[in-house]
Amino acid sequence: MNIKLTVVYLTLLSGCAVHLRAPEPDLREVAPLRPSAQPSNIAAIARIPYGTVAALIEAQLPPKIGGTEKLGMVDATWQVWRDGPIGAHADTRGRLCFDLPFAGKGQMQAFGQRLDRELKAQIQVCAQPVLDGQAVLRLKDADARVLIDRTTLGGPLQVLLDAVASRLQQIGAEDLTKRIQELSLPTPDALGPVQAAIQKPIDLGQNGCLKLRPQAAALAQPGIDPTALRIGAAVTALPTFERPCTPQAAAGASRTTIAVVAHLEQPKTALWLPMATGIEVIEEQVQSAVTALGRMETPQGWLQVGKVHVSTSRGNLLVRAAIDGQVRDSFLFIPIQRQVRGEVLLWGVPKIDANGVHLDDLQLDLQSDDALVDWVASLKRSDLVKTVASKLSIKKDKIESDAKRALATLGQGVQVGGARLPVHIDTELLELQQVSAVGQRLEVLVHFVGQIVIGDTNQR
């Protein structure tokens, strides 16, 4: 009877496979990369073309100025009007000056005789451009003077010129000076392209983008270039590298606090760039490598890996691999072989070392019974674990290369409207700082230290 029972048990054991099932991992849903928790500083140069300021001044000018004068026995009339574009330049005191050309005509009548002449005049307005406490551009300490071309008129008409100059100074220049000092140009409007560039997601290829996420900006007082006012800015931001790149927020959704400072300091730019490698890329590498291993022999049997699935869970990178195999065992001291089908689970926490990213202390689980303890122990020393561990690593050179490529793309400039705004980048440090398995990707935080300047730095 005992012999018959033994035969029955052996038949059952040899005919049934041991089905192993790894526990379901605690997966997270795919989500955009998290914003950087560390603020950074971006330098920016805003340029306000003189034409923008000139247009404000031009709007304050009357279309015509004229008058009638009684000069002794002579009746004189005159009219002047705008004649040509407004010129701009800096004076020796560092002020911004505008030259407003006028053309006109003068007429004198006496004793039935009439004398007509053309007039050429110019009003020159100079003022100090300043930003007030609300970051509004104003023109302070303005003054104006009238210049009349006296070369075409002589003799008695000099009296007419003196009268015209006096009236222009009174009616035109003094009134214009008052109006100019009441003008204002809100800086957010004037910053225009730079503001748009800082707010705009910057395409870095491969469905990724850099969002600077500006929080605050410190502005210096305007400097004068030959063609534009130049305003330096230090922008505090929470930059994020996103893959996939989410749509840009609606206009006005993000407000940047702006302050005007007497002395602008430009700290070094420190960016934390999350360079992400998608799980699907790692999964392809692992699948190809374990398939190439074929049938692996162990002291307790053999193993072959089928379909591989890589995922993230609780900060771990996990590999679930379907397996077929055979394990040698014994029953009542009689050697038997058992088929093993199911899943093997390998996982580890990604770490950074001098060579890049690797999985620290790769674990293996079969959820086995005591009869398979020796086989599990041999698997931990097998080519399977070594191969998976090697393919779950990323070389430092590759990560740095990805970060440099992203920065190089940024250095090509930012397209705003129909123009490209230049971006200047100086790199002092590029360092792998931390790594995490999150949101179905392996995310390496690369620390950039250097200087990033958005805007035209040339003085011209």
C-alpha positions as CSV (number, residue, x, y, z in Angstrom):
1,M,0.0,0.0,0.0
2,N,2.8,2.4,0.9
3,I,4.6,1.6,-2.4
4,K,1.4,2.4,-4.3
5,L,0.9,5.7,-2.6
6,T,4.5,6.6,-3.4
7,V,3.9,5.9,-7.0
8,V,0.8,8.1,-7.1
9,Y,2.6,11.0,-5.5
10,L,5.5,10.7,-7.9
11,T,3.0,10.7,-10.8
12,L,1.2,13.8,-9.6
13,L,4.5,15.7,-8.9
14,S,6.0,14.9,-12.3
15,G,2.8,15.7,-14.1
16,C,2.0,19.1,-12.6
17,A,3.9,22.4,-12.9
18,V,4.7,24.7,-10.0
19,H,3.0,28.0,-10.9
20,L,4.7,31.0,-9.4
21,R,3.1,34.5,-9.4
22,A,4.9,37.6,-8.2
23,P,2.9,40.2,-6.3
24,E,1.4,43.1,-8.2
25,P,3.6,46.1,-8.1
26,D,2.3,49.4,-6.7
27,L,2.5,51.3,-10.0
28,R,2.0,55.0,-10.5
29,E,0.2,56.6,-13.4
30,V,2.2,58.3,-16.2
31,A,2.4,62.0,-15.3
32,P,4.6,65.0,-16.3
33,L,7.9,65.5,-14.6
34,R,7.6,67.4,-11.4
35,P,8.6,71.1,-11.2
36,S,11.9,71.8,-9.6
37,A,11.7,72.6,-5.9
38,Q,14.8,74.7,-6.2
39,P,14.6,78.3,-7.4
40,S,17.1,79.4,-10.0
41,N,18.1,82.6,-11.6
42,I,18.0,83.6,-15.3
43,A,19.5,86.8,-16.6
44,A,17.5,88.7,-19.2
45,I,18.1,91.7,-21.3
46,A,15.1,93.7,-22.4
47,R,15.4,96.2,-25.2
48,I,12.9,99.0,-25.7
49,P,13.4,100.5,-29.2
50,Y,13.6,104.2,-29.3
51,G,10.7,104.1,-31.8
52,T,8.5,102.8,-29.0
53,V,9.2,105.8,-26.9
54,A,9.2,108.2,-29.9
55,A,5.7,107.0,-30.7
56,L,4.5,108.1,-27.3
57,I,6.1,111.5,-27.7
58,E,4.7,111.9,-31.2
59,A,1.2,111.3,-30.0
60,Q,1.6,114.4,-27.8
61,L,2.5,116.7,-30.6
62,P,-0.2,118.9,-32.1
63,P,-0.5,118.5,-35.9
64,K,0.2,122.2,-36.5
65,I,1.4,125.1,-34.5
66,G,0.8,128.7,-35.8
67,G,0.2,132.2,-34.9
68,T,-0.1,135.9,-35.9
69,E,2.3,138.5,-34.7
70,K,2.3,142.3,-34.8
71,L,5.8,143.4,-35.3
72,G,5.7,147.2,-35.3
73,M,4.1,148.3,-38.6
74,V,4.4,144.7,-39.9
75,D,1.8,142.0,-39.7
76,A,3.4,138.5,-39.6
77,T,1.8,135.0,-39.7
78,W,3.5,131.6,-39.4
79,Q,2.7,127.9,-39.3
80,V,4.8,124.9,-38.6
81,W,4.1,121.2,-38.8
82,R,5.8,117.8,-38.3
83,D,8.3,117.1,-41.1
84,G,10.0,113.7,-41.1
85,P,10.8,110.9,-38.6
86,I,11.9,111.6,-35.0
87,G,15.6,111.0,-34.4
88,A,17.0,109.8,-31.1
89,H,20.4,109.9,-29.5
90,A,22.1,110.1,-26.1
91,D,23.6,113.3,-24.9
92,T,26.8,113.8,-22.8
93,R,24.8,113.6,-19.6
94,G,23.5,110.2,-20.3
95,R,20.0,111.4,-21.2
96,L,17.8,110.2,-24.0
97,C,17.2,113.0,-26.6
98,F,14.7,113.2,-29.4
99,D,14.9,115.5,-32.4
100,L,11.5,116.5,-33.7
101,P,11.8,118.1,-37.2
102,F,9.3,120.7,-38.3
103,A,8.6,122.5,-41.6
104,G,6.6,125.6,-42.1
105,K,6.1,128.9,-43.7
106,G,6.1,132.6,-42.7
107,Q,4.5,135.6,-44.2
108,M,5.0,139.3,-43.6
109,Q,2.7,142.1,-44.9
110,A,3.4,145.9,-44.8
111,F,2.2,148.7,-47.0
112,G,0.5,146.4,-49.4
113,Q,3.5,144.3,-49.9
114,R,3.7,140.6,-49.0
115,L,6.8,138.4,-48.5
116,D,6.5,134.6,-48.1
117,R,9.3,132.3,-47.0
118,E,9.6,128.6,-46.0
119,L,10.7,127.7,-42.4
120,K,12.8,124.9,-41.1
121,A,12.7,124.2,-37.3
122,Q,13.5,121.5,-34.8
123,I,12.4,120.9,-31.2
124,Q,15.0,118.9,-29.3
125,V,13.7,117.2,-26.1
126,C,16.0,115.5,-23.6
127,A,15.0,113.5,-20.6
128,Q,16.3,110.9,-18.1
129,P,14.5,107.5,-18.6
130,V,13.8,105.9,-15.2
131,L,11.7,103.1,-13.8
132,D,9.6,104.1,-10.9
133,G,8.6,101.9,-7.9
134,Q,5.9,100.2,-9.9
135,A,8.3,99.3,-12.8
136,V,6.7,102.0,-15.1
137,L,9.0,103.7,-17.5
138,R,9.0,107.5,-17.2
139,L,10.9,110.4,-18.7
140,K,12.1,112.6,-15.9
141,D,13.8,116.1,-15.8
142,A,12.8,116.8,-19.4
143,D,13.7,120.0,-21.1
144,A,13.3,121.2,-24.7
145,R,14.7,123.9,-26.9
146,V,13.8,125.2,-30.3
147,L,16.3,125.4,-33.2
148,I,15.4,127.3,-36.3
149,D,17.4,127.3,-39.5
150,R,18.2,131.0,-40.1
151,T,20.3,130.5,-43.3
152,T,17.3,131.0,-45.6
153,L,15.9,134.1,-44.1
154,G,17.7,137.4,-43.6
155,G,17.2,141.1,-43.1
156,P,13.8,142.1,-41.8
157,L,12.7,138.5,-41.7
158,Q,15.0,137.8,-38.8
159,V,12.4,139.6,-36.6
160,L,9.9,137.0,-37.8
161,L,12.3,134.2,-36.9
162,D,12.7,135.5,-33.4
163,A,9.0,135.7,-33.0
164,V,8.5,132.1,-34.3
165,A,11.2,130.8,-32.0
166,S,9.7,132.5,-29.0
167,R,6.2,131.2,-29.8
168,L,7.5,127.6,-30.5
169,Q,9.3,127.6,-27.2
170,Q,6.3,128.7,-25.4
171,I,3.5,126.9,-27.2
172,G,5.4,123.8,-28.4
173,A,8.5,123.1,-26.3
174,E,7.2,124.0,-22.9
175,D,3.8,122.3,-23.4
176,L,5.5,119.2,-24.9
177,T,7.9,119.0,-21.9
178,K,5.0,119.0,-19.5
179,R,3.3,116.3,-21.4
180,I,6.4,114.1,-21.8
181,Q,6.9,114.1,-18.0
182,E,3.3,112.7,-17.6
183,L,3.9,109.9,-20.0
184,S,4.2,106.3,-18.7
185,L,5.1,103.0,-20.3
186,P,4.3,99.9,-18.2
187,T,7.4,97.7,-18.2
188,P,5.6,94.4,-18.7
189,D,4.3,95.8,-21.9
190,A,7.7,97.2,-22.9
191,L,9.6,94.0,-22.1
192,G,7.4,92.3,-24.7
193,P,9.6,89.7,-26.5
194,V,11.6,88.8,-23.3
195,Q,8.5,88.4,-21.3
196,A,7.0,86.1,-23.9
197,A,10.2,84.1,-24.2
198,I,10.4,83.5,-20.5
199,Q,6.8,82.4,-20.3
200,K,7.0,80.2,-23.4
201,P,7.8,76.5,-23.2
202,I,11.2,76.0,-24.9
203,D,11.2,73.0,-27.3
204,L,14.1,70.7,-26.6
205,G,13.2,67.9,-29.0
206,Q,11.9,64.4,-28.4
207,N,8.6,65.7,-27.1
208,G,10.3,67.5,-24.3
209,C,10.5,71.2,-23.3
210,L,12.0,73.5,-20.7
211,K,9.6,75.7,-18.8
212,L,11.3,78.4,-16.8
213,R,8.2,79.2,-14.6
214,P,9.2,82.8,-13.6
215,Q,8.2,83.8,-10.1
216,A,9.8,87.2,-9.7
217,A,12.0,89.6,-11.5
218,A,14.4,92.4,-10.4
219,L,14.9,95.2,-12.9
220,A,17.8,97.6,-13.2
221,Q,17.4,101.2,-14.3
222,P,17.5,101.6,-18.1
223,G,20.8,102.0,-19.9
224,I,21.1,103.8,-23.2
225,D,22.3,102.0,-26.3
226,P,22.6,103.7,-29.7
227,T,19.2,102.2,-30.9
228,A,17.3,101.2,-27.8
229,L,16.9,101.5,-24.0
230,R,18.4,98.4,-22.4
231,I,17.0,97.0,-19.1
232,G,18.8,94.3,-17.3
233,A,16.7,91.8,-15.3
234,A,17.4,89.0,-12.8
235,V,14.6,86.5,-13.0
236,T,13.9,84.0,-10.2
237,A,12.3,80.9,-11.7
238,L,11.3,77.3,-10.9
239,P,12.5,75.7,-14.1
240,T,11.2,72.3,-15.2
241,F,12.2,70.0,-18.0
242,E,9.1,68.2,-19.1
243,R,8.6,65.1,-21.2
244,P,6.0,64.9,-22.4
245,C,5.6,68.6,-22.7
246,T,2.2,69.8,-21.4
247,P,0.4,72.6,-23.2
248,Q,1.2,76.2,-22.3
249,A,-1.0,77.8,-19.6
250,A,-3.4,80.4,-20.7
251,A,-2.1,83.9,-21.0
252,G,-2.3,85.7,-17.7
253,A,-2.4,82.5,-15.7
254,S,1.0,83.2,-14.3
255,R,2.0,86.6,-12.9
256,T,5.6,87.5,-12.3
257,T,6.3,89.9,-9.4
258,I,8.5,92.8,-10.6
259,A,10.7,95.0,-8.4
260,V,13.1,97.8,-9.4
261,V,16.5,97.7,-7.7
262,A,19.2,100.3,-7.5
263,H,22.0,97.7,-8.0
264,L,21.2,94.6,-10.0
265,E,23.0,91.4,-9.0
266,Q,23.1,88.5,-11.5
267,P,23.7,85.3,-9.5
268,K,24.9,82.3,-11.4
269,T,22.2,80.3,-13.1
270,A,21.6,76.9,-11.3
271,L,19.2,74.6,-13.2
272,W,18.1,71.2,-12.1
273,L,17.3,69.4,-15.3
274,P,15.3,66.2,-14.9
275,M,16.6,64.1,-17.8
276,A,14.1,61.3,-18.3
277,T,14.5,57.9,-19.9
278,G,11.2,56.2,-20.6
279,I,10.5,52.7,-19.2
280,E,9.7,51.5,-22.7
281,V,13.3,52.2,-23.8
282,I,14.7,50.3,-20.8
283,E,12.2,47.4,-21.3
284,E,13.4,46.9,-24.9
285,Q,17.0,46.7,-23.7
286,V,16.2,44.2,-21.0
287,Q,14.0,42.1,-23.3
288,S,16.7,41.9,-26.0
289,A,19.4,40.9,-23.5
290,V,17.5,38.2,-21.6
291,T,16.2,36.7,-24.9
292,A,19.8,36.4,-26.1
293,L,20.7,34.4,-22.9
294,G,18.5,31.5,-24.1
295,R,18.3,28.5,-21.8
296,M,20.3,29.1,-18.6
297,E,21.5,26.1,-16.7
298,T,21.8,26.1,-12.9
299,P,22.9,23.4,-10.4
300,Q,19.2,22.8,-9.7
301,G,17.9,22.8,-13.2
302,W,17.4,25.3,-16.1
303,L,15.5,28.5,-16.8
304,Q,14.4,30.4,-19.9
305,V,12.9,33.9,-19.8
306,G,10.0,34.9,-22.0
307,K,8.1,38.2,-22.0
308,V,9.6,41.0,-19.8
309,H,7.7,44.0,-18.3
310,V,9.5,46.9,-16.6
311,S,7.7,49.4,-14.4
312,T,8.1,51.7,-11.5
313,S,6.8,51.2,-7.9
314,R,7.5,53.1,-4.7
315,G,10.8,54.4,-5.9
316,N,11.9,51.0,-7.2
317,L,12.5,49.9,-10.8
318,L,10.9,46.5,-11.2
319,V,11.3,43.8,-13.8
320,R,8.6,41.1,-14.1
321,A,9.7,38.3,-16.3
322,A,7.7,35.3,-17.5
323,I,9.7,32.1,-17.0
324,D,9.7,28.5,-18.1
325,G,12.1,26.1,-16.4
326,Q,12.7,22.8,-14.7
327,V,14.0,22.2,-11.2
328,R,15.4,18.9,-9.8
329,D,13.9,17.9,-6.5
330,S,13.4,14.7,-4.5
331,F,10.5,12.9,-2.9
332,L,11.2,10.3,-0.2
333,F,14.8,10.4,-1.4
334,I,13.7,9.6,-5.0
335,P,15.0,12.2,-7.5
336,I,12.3,13.9,-9.6
337,Q,12.0,16.9,-12.0
338,R,9.4,19.5,-11.8
339,Q,8.3,22.1,-14.5
340,V,8.3,25.7,-13.2
341,R,6.1,28.2,-15.0
342,G,5.2,31.7,-13.8
343,E,7.0,35.0,-13.1
344,V,10.2,36.1,-11.5
345,L,10.3,39.5,-10.0
346,L,13.5,41.6,-9.8
347,W,13.7,45.0,-8.3
348,G,16.1,47.6,-7.0
349,V,16.4,51.3,-6.0
350,P,18.3,53.3,-8.7
351,K,21.5,55.0,-7.4
352,I,24.1,57.4,-8.9
353,D,27.8,56.5,-8.9
354,A,30.9,57.7,-10.7
355,N,29.8,55.7,-13.9
356,G,26.2,56.9,-14.0
357,V,23.0,55.2,-12.7
358,H,22.7,51.6,-11.5
359,L,20.3,49.6,-9.4
360,D,21.5,49.2,-5.8
361,D,21.3,45.6,-4.4
362,L,19.0,44.0,-7.0
363,Q,16.5,41.7,-5.3
364,L,14.8,38.6,-6.6
365,D,11.5,36.9,-5.5
366,L,9.7,33.8,-6.7
367,Q,7.3,33.6,-3.8
368,S,8.6,30.0,-3.5
369,D,8.0,27.2,-1.1
370,D,10.9,25.7,0.9
371,A,11.5,23.1,-1.8
372,L,12.8,25.9,-4.2
373,V,15.0,27.7,-1.7
374,D,18.2,26.4,-3.3
375,W,17.0,27.2,-6.8
376,V,16.2,30.8,-5.8
377,A,19.6,31.1,-4.3
378,S,21.3,29.9,-7.5
379,L,19.1,32.3,-9.6
380,K,20.5,35.2,-7.5
381,R,24.0,34.3,-8.7
382,S,22.9,33.6,-12.2
383,D,23.5,35.3,-15.6
384,L,19.9,36.4,-15.4
385,V,20.4,38.8,-12.5
386,K,23.7,40.1,-13.9
387,T,22.2,40.7,-17.3
388,V,19.1,42.5,-16.0
389,A,21.3,44.6,-13.6
390,S,23.5,45.7,-16.5
391,K,20.6,46.7,-18.7
392,L,18.9,48.7,-15.9
393,S,21.8,51.0,-15.7
394,I,22.5,54.3,-17.7
395,K,26.0,55.5,-18.4
396,K,27.0,58.9,-17.1
397,D,28.2,60.0,-20.6
398,K,24.8,59.4,-22.1
399,I,23.0,61.4,-19.4
400,E,25.4,64.3,-19.7
401,S,25.2,64.1,-23.5
402,D,21.4,64.4,-23.3
403,A,21.7,67.4,-20.9
404,K,24.2,69.1,-23.2
405,R,22.0,68.5,-26.2
406,A,19.1,70.1,-24.4
407,L,21.1,73.1,-23.4
408,A,22.5,73.4,-27.0
409,T,19.0,73.5,-28.3
410,L,18.1,76.2,-25.9
411,G,21.2,78.1,-27.0
412,Q,19.8,78.3,-30.5
413,G,17.4,81.0,-29.2
414,V,13.7,81.3,-28.6
415,Q,11.2,82.0,-31.3
416,V,8.8,84.7,-30.3
417,G,6.4,85.8,-33.0
418,G,8.4,86.3,-36.2
419,A,11.7,86.9,-34.6
420,R,14.3,84.7,-32.7
421,L,15.4,86.0,-29.4
422,P,19.1,85.1,-28.7
423,V,20.0,82.9,-25.7
424,H,23.6,82.9,-24.4
425,I,24.8,80.0,-22.3
426,D,28.0,79.5,-20.4
427,T,28.4,76.1,-18.6
428,E,30.6,75.8,-15.6
429,L,29.3,72.6,-14.1
430,L,27.2,69.7,-15.2
431,E,26.7,67.1,-12.5
432,L,24.4,64.1,-11.9
433,Q,22.7,64.8,-8.6
434,Q,19.9,62.3,-7.9
435,V,17.8,59.7,-9.6
436,S,14.3,58.3,-9.0
437,A,12.0,55.8,-10.6
438,V,8.7,57.6,-10.9
439,G,5.9,58.1,-13.4
440,Q,7.0,55.2,-15.7
441,R,10.4,56.7,-16.3
442,L,13.9,56.8,-14.8
443,E,14.5,60.4,-14.0
444,V,18.0,61.8,-13.4
445,L,18.3,65.2,-11.9
446,V,21.3,67.0,-13.6
447,H,22.6,70.1,-11.9
448,F,23.7,72.8,-14.3
449,V,25.7,75.8,-13.0
450,G,26.7,78.6,-15.3
451,Q,25.0,81.6,-16.9
452,I,22.0,81.8,-19.1
453,V,21.1,85.2,-20.6
454,I,17.9,85.6,-22.6
455,G,17.9,88.6,-24.9
456,D,20.2,90.7,-27.0
457,T,23.4,91.6,-25.1
458,N,25.0,93.5,-27.9
459,Q,25.4,97.3,-27.6
460,R,24.6,98.9,-30.9
